[in-house]
Amino acid sequence: MSTVREANPIILALDVGSWAEAQRFVEELRESVWGFKIGKELFTWMGPKVVEMVQEGGSKVFLDLKYHDIPATVARASAMATRLRVSMFNLHALGGLAMMRAAVEASHEAAHKEGLPIPMILGVTVLTSLQEGDLKNVGITLPLEEEVVHLATLAQQAGLTGVVASPLEIEPLRRACGEDMIIVTPGVRPYKGPRHDQVRVMTPAEAIQAGADYLVIGRPIREAANPQKAAQDILQEIREAI
């Protein structure tokens, strides 16, 4: 089991469609979570100003844009993410070794040049909505778990801080990549909660016990009658398990 690197490992997925909703969740939950994940929906609509809004209240940002392009393009995007002072951002490990190395180099260069903190850079392995048959449909012949481990070791070789992976792959990832690699886990659902479009899931306590460092949780908190209580209940569940 990995040591939880934060007293509170919960990252709220701020997957909402308006400034007012985003602001409401940030104000209500900033004391109850590690930080907020800003993904494609919100960033496409609101842009960098929503990152700044979250940071103005003292909260951390996980910029979840999953860069996947030629190395030069991803390098420039990574430098820009670093200049936004996000605490973590991600890219697709399937983009390859050269792309991931370019991202790391550009991010570190921007941070050193401008005196900024170096963000965690995460490699997305296999999306938690996919199953083995989906991989075969796109020509990936390795079993799903082996593909996740393969991509994670490639990300580690490229110098990434860690990976994004389903909770079901945490244990093999720890065996292959060790305790120093950060594992950020989506596909986390409270006990007996709905799975929505996630198919490879665990409860928060199970994911932490398996070795996750951070948990990305969205709808179970956002759609709760009392989001703050939902976040606190999940945190309590985690603390009782470790």
C-alpha positions as CSV (number, residue, x, y, z in Angstrom):
1,M,0.0,0.0,0.0
2,S,1.3,3.4,-0.9
3,T,1.6,6.2,1.6
4,V,-1.0,8.8,0.9
5,R,1.1,11.9,0.0
6,E,-1.6,14.3,1.0
7,A,-3.8,14.4,4.1
8,N,-6.7,14.9,1.7
9,P,-6.3,13.0,-1.6
10,I,-9.7,14.1,-3.2
11,I,-9.6,16.0,-6.4
12,L,-13.1,17.3,-7.3
13,A,-13.9,16.9,-11.1
14,L,-15.2,20.4,-11.9
15,D,-17.1,19.1,-14.9
16,V,-19.8,21.7,-15.1
17,G,-21.0,24.0,-17.9
18,S,-21.1,27.4,-16.3
19,W,-19.0,29.9,-14.4
20,A,-21.6,30.2,-11.7
21,E,-21.6,26.4,-11.1
22,A,-17.8,26.3,-11.1
23,Q,-17.6,29.2,-8.6
24,R,-20.2,27.7,-6.3
25,F,-18.5,24.3,-6.1
26,V,-15.1,26.0,-5.5
27,E,-16.4,28.2,-2.8
28,E,-18.3,25.4,-1.1
29,L,-15.7,22.7,-1.3
30,R,-12.2,24.3,-1.3
31,E,-11.8,23.3,2.4
32,S,-13.0,19.7,1.7
33,V,-10.8,18.6,-1.2
34,W,-7.1,18.8,-2.3
35,G,-8.0,20.7,-5.4
36,F,-10.1,20.8,-8.5
37,K,-9.8,19.1,-11.9
38,I,-10.6,21.4,-14.8
39,G,-11.3,19.4,-18.0
40,K,-12.1,20.0,-21.6
41,E,-15.7,21.1,-21.1
42,L,-15.1,23.9,-18.7
43,F,-11.7,25.0,-20.1
44,T,-13.1,25.1,-23.7
45,W,-15.9,27.4,-22.5
46,M,-14.1,29.5,-19.9
47,G,-10.4,29.3,-20.8
48,P,-7.6,30.2,-18.4
49,K,-9.7,32.6,-16.3
50,V,-11.4,29.6,-14.7
51,V,-8.0,28.3,-13.6
52,E,-7.2,31.7,-12.1
53,M,-10.6,31.8,-10.3
54,V,-9.8,28.5,-8.6
55,Q,-6.3,29.6,-7.7
56,E,-7.4,33.0,-6.3
57,G,-9.2,31.1,-3.5
58,G,-6.0,29.3,-2.7
59,S,-7.0,26.0,-4.3
60,K,-4.9,23.7,-6.5
61,V,-5.7,22.9,-10.1
62,F,-5.3,19.6,-12.0
63,L,-5.6,20.7,-15.7
64,D,-7.1,17.6,-17.4
65,L,-6.7,18.3,-21.2
66,K,-4.9,15.1,-22.1
67,Y,-2.5,16.5,-24.6
68,H,-1.8,14.1,-27.5
69,D,-0.1,15.7,-30.6
70,I,3.3,16.0,-32.2
71,P,6.1,16.6,-29.7
72,A,6.6,20.2,-30.6
73,T,2.9,21.1,-30.1
74,V,2.7,19.2,-26.8
75,A,5.9,20.8,-25.6
76,R,4.5,24.3,-26.2
77,A,1.2,23.4,-24.5
78,S,3.1,22.0,-21.5
79,A,5.0,25.2,-21.1
80,M,1.8,27.2,-21.2
81,A,0.2,24.9,-18.6
82,T,3.2,25.5,-16.4
83,R,2.9,29.3,-16.8
84,L,-0.7,28.9,-15.7
85,R,0.7,27.6,-12.4
86,V,-1.4,24.5,-12.4
87,S,-0.3,21.9,-9.8
88,M,-0.7,19.0,-12.3
89,F,-1.6,18.4,-15.9
90,N,-1.8,15.3,-18.1
91,L,-1.1,14.0,-21.6
92,H,-1.7,10.7,-23.3
93,A,1.1,8.2,-22.9
94,L,0.1,6.7,-26.3
95,G,1.6,9.9,-27.7
96,G,5.0,8.2,-27.3
97,L,8.3,8.6,-25.6
98,A,9.5,11.6,-27.6
99,M,6.3,13.5,-27.0
100,M,6.4,12.9,-23.3
101,R,10.0,13.8,-23.0
102,A,9.4,17.0,-24.9
103,A,6.6,17.9,-22.5
104,V,8.8,17.4,-19.4
105,E,11.6,19.4,-20.9
106,A,9.4,22.3,-21.9
107,S,7.6,22.4,-18.6
108,H,10.8,22.3,-16.5
109,E,12.4,25.0,-18.8
110,A,9.4,27.3,-18.4
111,A,9.4,26.8,-14.6
112,H,13.1,27.5,-14.2
113,K,13.1,30.5,-16.5
114,E,10.2,32.2,-14.8
115,G,10.7,31.0,-11.2
116,L,7.5,29.0,-11.1
117,P,6.8,25.7,-9.3
118,I,7.2,22.6,-11.5
119,P,3.8,20.9,-11.9
120,M,3.2,17.2,-11.7
121,I,3.0,15.7,-15.2
122,L,0.8,12.6,-15.6
123,G,0.6,10.1,-18.4
124,V,-2.9,8.9,-19.2
125,T,-2.7,5.1,-19.6
126,V,-6.1,3.5,-20.6
127,L,-9.3,5.5,-20.0
128,T,-11.5,4.0,-17.3
129,S,-14.4,3.8,-19.7
130,L,-12.6,1.2,-21.9
131,Q,-12.5,-2.5,-21.7
132,E,-10.2,-5.1,-23.3
133,G,-12.5,-5.4,-26.3
134,D,-12.3,-1.7,-27.0
135,L,-8.5,-1.9,-27.1
136,K,-8.7,-4.7,-29.7
137,N,-11.0,-2.6,-31.8
138,V,-8.3,0.0,-32.2
139,G,-5.5,-2.5,-32.8
140,I,-4.0,-2.8,-29.3
141,T,-3.4,-6.5,-28.8
142,L,-1.9,-6.6,-25.3
143,P,-4.2,-7.5,-22.4
144,L,-5.6,-4.4,-20.8
145,E,-3.5,-4.6,-17.6
146,E,-0.3,-5.3,-19.5
147,E,-1.0,-2.3,-21.8
148,V,-1.5,0.0,-18.7
149,V,1.8,-1.2,-17.2
150,H,3.6,-0.9,-20.5
151,L,2.4,2.7,-20.9
152,A,3.2,3.6,-17.3
153,T,6.8,2.3,-17.6
154,L,7.2,4.3,-20.8
155,A,5.9,7.4,-19.0
156,Q,8.3,6.8,-16.1
157,Q,11.2,6.4,-18.6
158,A,10.2,9.8,-20.2
159,G,10.5,11.5,-16.8
160,L,6.8,12.0,-16.0
161,T,5.8,12.4,-12.4
162,G,3.1,9.7,-12.5
163,V,0.1,8.3,-14.3
164,V,-3.6,8.4,-14.5
165,A,-5.0,4.8,-14.3
166,S,-8.0,2.9,-13.2
167,P,-8.0,1.6,-9.6
168,L,-8.0,-1.9,-10.8
169,E,-4.5,-1.5,-12.2
170,I,-2.9,0.2,-9.2
171,E,-1.3,-2.9,-7.7
172,P,0.4,-4.1,-10.9
173,L,1.5,-0.5,-11.5
174,R,3.1,-0.4,-8.0
175,R,4.9,-3.7,-8.7
176,A,6.2,-2.5,-12.0
177,C,7.0,1.2,-11.2
178,G,7.6,1.4,-7.5
179,E,6.4,3.7,-4.7
180,D,7.7,7.0,-6.0
181,M,5.4,7.2,-9.1
182,I,2.3,9.2,-8.4
183,I,-0.9,7.4,-9.3
184,V,-4.0,9.5,-9.9
185,T,-7.2,7.4,-10.0
186,P,-10.5,8.2,-11.6
187,G,-13.3,5.6,-11.7
188,V,-13.8,5.9,-8.0
189,R,-17.4,5.5,-6.6
190,P,-18.6,5.4,-3.0
191,Y,-19.9,2.0,-1.9
192,K,-23.1,1.1,-3.8
193,G,-23.0,4.4,-5.7
194,P,-23.9,4.5,-9.4
195,R,-21.1,3.8,-11.9
196,H,-22.3,6.2,-14.6
197,D,-20.0,5.6,-17.6
198,Q,-17.1,4.2,-15.7
199,V,-16.6,0.4,-16.0
200,R,-13.3,-0.2,-14.0
201,V,-14.1,1.1,-10.6
202,M,-13.4,0.8,-6.8
203,T,-14.6,2.6,-3.7
204,P,-12.4,5.4,-2.5
205,A,-11.2,3.3,0.5
206,E,-10.3,0.4,-1.8
207,A,-8.4,2.6,-4.2
208,I,-6.3,4.1,-1.4
209,Q,-5.7,0.7,0.1
210,A,-4.5,-0.5,-3.3
211,G,-2.0,2.3,-3.5
212,A,-3.5,5.4,-5.2
213,D,-2.2,8.8,-4.2
214,Y,-5.0,11.0,-5.5
215,L,-8.7,10.2,-6.3
216,V,-10.6,12.1,-8.9
217,I,-14.3,12.2,-7.9
218,G,-17.0,14.1,-9.7
219,R,-20.7,13.2,-9.8
220,P,-20.8,11.4,-6.4
221,I,-20.0,14.8,-4.8
222,R,-21.4,17.3,-7.3
223,E,-24.8,15.6,-7.5
224,A,-25.2,14.9,-3.8
225,A,-27.9,16.8,-1.9
226,N,-25.1,18.1,0.3
227,P,-21.8,18.1,-1.7
228,Q,-19.7,19.3,1.3
229,K,-21.0,16.4,3.5
230,A,-20.5,13.9,0.6
231,A,-16.8,15.0,0.3
232,Q,-16.3,14.8,4.1
233,D,-18.0,11.4,4.2
234,I,-15.7,10.1,1.5
235,L,-12.6,11.5,3.3
236,Q,-13.7,9.9,6.5
237,E,-14.1,6.6,4.7
238,I,-10.6,6.9,3.4
239,R,-9.1,7.8,6.8
240,E,-10.8,4.8,8.4
241,A,-9.2,2.6,5.8
242,I,-5.6,3.6,6.3
